[in-house]
Amino acid sequence: ALAAKSEHAAIRVWSTATWKEVSAPLASHSQTVTALRFSPDDAWLLSGGRDRLWSLFRRSADDDGRFQLTASNGTAHARIIWDCAWSADSRIFATASRDKTVKLWSLESAVSGGSASTTLMFEAGVTAVAFHPSTSGKLFLAVGLEDGQISVHTGNLDGTQFNPVVVFEKR
């Protein structure tokens, strides 16, 4: 179901120690939120949604679990953002969309309003994306398409160049 109002697209963060909300709902999206990912360094929360928007929320420095909207981009994709992912070092994030693209973003650039560092184009809508937690000096990115294809790409640590390594076709 679609969110009828932006209040219905709010993000709620709960403490697992108390099972209580840590703050008021996080507002940014105008339609259903489809993906939420905490950064590996636990400093950021990334969201994506039906409204084609991704948002970055920064965790408060006083460690009370609260997050504040720091950046968002409503023109990142032409269609719904289905998924998002963080690199192991929390410096790069990816957004995956029905517009048949995966976009890679430098956290530093995204916070300052910059554009994607790389756009990967596919033959079908992208429904899933995940980074391998590699520390080998390369990034590994798995991409799932709505037609069943899965591919693995490798790229440099700044997220500016990715190449396919293997493609698994649908059966």
Disulfide bonds with the S-S distance in Angstrom:
none
